[in-house]
Amino acid sequence: QVQLVESGGGLVQPGGSLRLSCAASGLDFSSAVMGWYRQAPGKQREFVATHTSGGTTDYADSVRGRFTISRDNAKNTVSLQMSSLKPEDTAVYYCRVYKIGTGTYWGQGTQVTVLL
């Protein structure tokens, strides 16, 4: 059974930093795309960042230059270092894994709140 467990959310002041982590298990993630999405209250879930097994990263325009995604293939983890946080970054952040031929998996989400 595939499990994705996020950690690291919390409350932070504007301009502050947080680091999210996602531990994956139950699948060979070596060729999977791992990433982060977020969903703010009343809004649709949106793309934040992805990291392929080959090292290619991609970011939403709204977070590029402030967020950094990293991955440890040996530990099956993906992390999101968030800096210069803004109130509009407030959302539930979800870890997502996609593997061709297997499917898409989501974590349970972790709340990030940037105070006004």
C-alpha positions as CSV (number, residue, x, y, z in Angstrom):
1,Q,0.0,0.0,0.0
2,V,1.4,3.4,-1.0
3,Q,1.6,5.9,1.8
4,L,2.7,9.5,1.7
5,V,3.2,11.3,5.0
6,E,3.7,15.0,5.1
7,S,5.2,17.0,8.0
8,G,6.5,20.4,8.7
9,G,3.5,22.7,8.4
10,G,2.6,25.4,10.9
11,L,2.1,29.1,11.6
12,V,4.6,31.6,10.4
13,Q,5.0,35.4,10.1
14,P,5.1,37.0,6.7
15,G,8.7,36.8,5.4
16,G,9.3,33.7,7.4
17,S,10.3,30.2,6.3
18,L,9.0,26.7,6.7
19,R,10.2,23.3,5.4
20,L,7.8,20.6,4.4
21,S,8.8,17.0,4.1
22,C,7.0,14.0,2.6
23,A,8.0,10.4,3.3
24,A,6.8,7.9,0.7
25,S,6.6,4.2,1.1
26,G,5.0,1.2,-0.6
27,L,6.3,1.7,-4.1
28,D,9.4,2.0,-6.1
29,F,9.7,5.7,-6.4
30,S,12.9,5.8,-8.4
31,S,11.2,6.7,-11.7
32,A,8.3,8.7,-10.2
33,V,7.6,12.4,-10.4
34,M,7.3,13.8,-6.8
35,G,5.8,17.2,-6.1
36,W,3.7,19.5,-4.0
37,Y,0.3,21.0,-4.6
38,R,-1.7,23.3,-2.4
39,Q,-5.3,24.2,-1.8
40,A,-6.4,27.4,-0.2
41,P,-9.9,27.8,1.4
42,G,-12.5,28.2,-1.3
43,K,-10.1,27.6,-4.1
44,Q,-9.1,24.7,-6.3
45,R,-6.0,22.6,-5.6
46,E,-3.0,24.1,-7.5
47,F,0.4,23.1,-8.6
48,V,3.3,24.3,-6.6
49,A,6.5,22.4,-7.6
50,T,7.6,19.1,-9.0
51,H,10.9,17.1,-9.1
52,T,11.5,14.3,-11.5
53,S,13.7,11.4,-10.8
54,G,16.2,12.8,-13.2
55,G,16.5,16.0,-11.3
56,T,14.4,18.3,-13.4
57,T,12.4,20.8,-11.3
58,D,9.5,23.0,-12.1
59,Y,7.7,25.7,-10.1
60,A,4.5,27.7,-10.2
61,D,5.2,31.3,-11.1
62,S,3.8,32.4,-7.8
63,V,6.5,30.6,-5.8
64,R,9.5,30.6,-8.1
65,G,12.5,32.1,-6.5
66,R,11.0,31.7,-3.0
67,F,10.4,27.9,-2.8
68,T,12.9,25.1,-3.4
69,I,12.0,21.5,-4.0
70,S,14.5,18.8,-3.2
71,R,14.4,15.0,-3.3
72,D,16.3,12.1,-1.7
73,N,15.8,9.1,-3.9
74,A,17.5,6.8,-1.4
75,K,15.1,7.8,1.3
76,N,12.0,8.2,-0.9
77,T,11.5,11.7,0.4
78,V,10.6,15.0,-1.2
79,S,10.9,18.3,0.6
80,L,9.8,21.9,0.0
81,Q,11.8,24.7,1.5
82,M,9.6,27.8,1.6
83,S,11.0,31.2,2.2
84,S,9.7,34.8,2.1
85,L,6.3,33.4,2.9
86,K,3.3,35.6,2.1
87,P,-0.3,35.4,3.5
88,E,-1.4,34.2,0.1
89,D,0.7,31.1,0.6
90,T,-1.7,30.0,3.3
91,A,-3.1,26.6,2.2
92,V,-3.1,22.9,2.9
93,Y,-0.1,21.5,1.1
94,Y,-0.2,18.1,-0.4
95,C,2.5,15.8,-1.4
96,R,1.9,14.1,-4.8
97,V,3.6,11.2,-6.5
98,Y,3.0,10.2,-10.1
99,K,4.4,7.1,-11.7
100,I,3.7,6.0,-15.3
101,G,1.8,2.8,-15.4
102,T,1.0,2.9,-11.7
103,G,-0.9,6.1,-11.0
104,T,-1.1,9.2,-8.8
105,Y,-1.0,9.2,-5.1
106,W,-1.6,12.0,-2.6
107,G,-0.7,12.6,1.0
108,Q,-3.2,13.7,3.6
109,G,-2.0,17.3,3.6
110,T,-0.3,19.7,6.0
111,Q,-1.6,23.1,6.9
112,V,0.6,26.2,6.3
113,T,-0.7,29.4,7.7
114,V,1.1,32.7,7.1
115,L,-0.3,35.3,9.5
116,L,-1.6,38.6,8.2
